[in-house]
Amino acid sequence: MPVLRAMSKKTHKNPSTKISVLLKEEASHAVSGSRKARLDELRALGISVVEGDLQRQSIDELSTIFRQFGAVINCSGFVGGPGTQIKITTAVLNAGVTRYFPWQFGVDYDIVGKGSGQEVWDEQLEVRHLLRGQSETDWTIVSTGIFTSYLFEPSFGVVDEKKHIVYGLGDWQHSITLTTPEDIGMLTAEIFFYQPEIRNKIVYIAGDTLKYIEIAELMESRWGDITERKLLTKEMLVEDVRNSPNDTAAKYRLAFARPDGVAWSMANTFNFQQGIKTTTAMQWLAIHDNIYSD
């Protein structure tokens, strides 16, 4: 929704651009609840609804849908399960879509490579190989790091708000990049409409890039006392995954316990270079003050 809202705002200056959103049949005909509210908002934004199902429909069926459009922005996430991103990308390429923004709103999968501990990241690297192996569809990858809110999720296991503990992943000097969904939406729209068009490139954005030691210092300033700091070494994280192979959060902790690929300097971001302000971790905490401070 943040991407759709931001894209809709941009169409006021680009009236020839029409936006549609792909929804499952049951979502596109909702008559009550949050889905109905979403439909109402989409209509108010001037966004059309196209029915489709990324999981159930075949590559050929999805290609038929995508063939109607000059550009596809993929915000589907990992919820479709293994193979979904390869499937969507293949359908987009088969359809001959002119521009494609794949679901790569995360880390730098080229640097991370395979075997990170997070299987879906391996598939993301395969998506990049598919895109680079063809020349008909231009692509733009927007690298965002993690959602800012996820850093503070108890399930992630970095910030323990109740016990005032901050856990470092791998090394206190390792960094992590984070961006809010609202900033991702705003910057994706900026990148999409930027002139000259950005094609066949990776664009880095960020709300903040912090070392784990800086996260500990940030939380100390929020909590007003000395924060307990515990380093989770790579060996400890590998053991956690081995003991709990189905624990997604454990796999993410291992995947982020690295010195490269999951963080980048703010100076190298599109938003910094264009002078566009984004939400820092400290600002996000201030907005959510009632949850993350005593």
JOGI-V643743 format. One record per backbone hydrogen bond with DSSP energy under -0.5 kcal/mol. CO is the residue of the C=O (numbers start at 1). NH is the residue of the N-H. Records with the same first field share a line. If there is no record, write none. Layout:
BEGIN
CO=NH, NH
END
This chain:
BEGIN
1=5
2=6
3=7
4=8
5=9
6=10
7=11
9=12
10=13, 14
14=17
16=18
19=48
21=23, 50
23=52
24=28
25=29
27=30
32=36
33=37
34=38
35=39
36=40
37=41
38=42
39=43
40=44
41=45
42=47
43=46
48=21
50=23
53=57
58=62
59=63
60=64
61=65
62=66
63=67
65=68
66=69
70=99
72=74, 101
73=75
76=79
78=81
81=84
83=87
84=88
85=89
86=90
87=91
88=92
89=93
90=94
91=95
92=96, 97
93=96
98=138
99=72
100=102, 140
101=74
102=104
104=106
106=144, 145
107=109
108=112
109=113
117=119
118=121, 122
119=122, 123
120=124
121=125
122=126
123=127
124=128
125=129
126=130
127=131
128=132
129=133
131=134
136=138
138=100
139=200, 201
140=142
141=143, 203
142=144
143=205
146=179
147=150, 151
148=151, 152
149=152
150=153
151=159
153=156, 157, 158
158=160, 167
159=161
160=164, 165
164=228
165=160
166=230
168=170, 232
169=171
171=174
172=213
174=212
176=210
177=146
178=207, 208
179=148
180=184
181=185
182=186
183=187
184=188
185=189
186=190
187=191
188=192
189=193
190=194
191=198
197=199
201=141, 203
202=204
203=143
204=270
208=178
210=176
211=215
212=216
213=217
214=218
215=219
216=220
217=221
218=222
219=223
220=224, 225
228=166
230=168, 232
231=233
232=170
233=237
234=238
235=239
236=240
237=241
238=242
239=243
240=244
244=247
246=248
247=251
248=252
249=253
250=254
251=255
252=256
254=257
256=258
261=108
262=177
265=268
266=269
269=273
270=274
271=276
272=275
275=277
278=280
280=284
281=285
282=286
283=287
284=288
286=289
288=291, 292
289=293
END
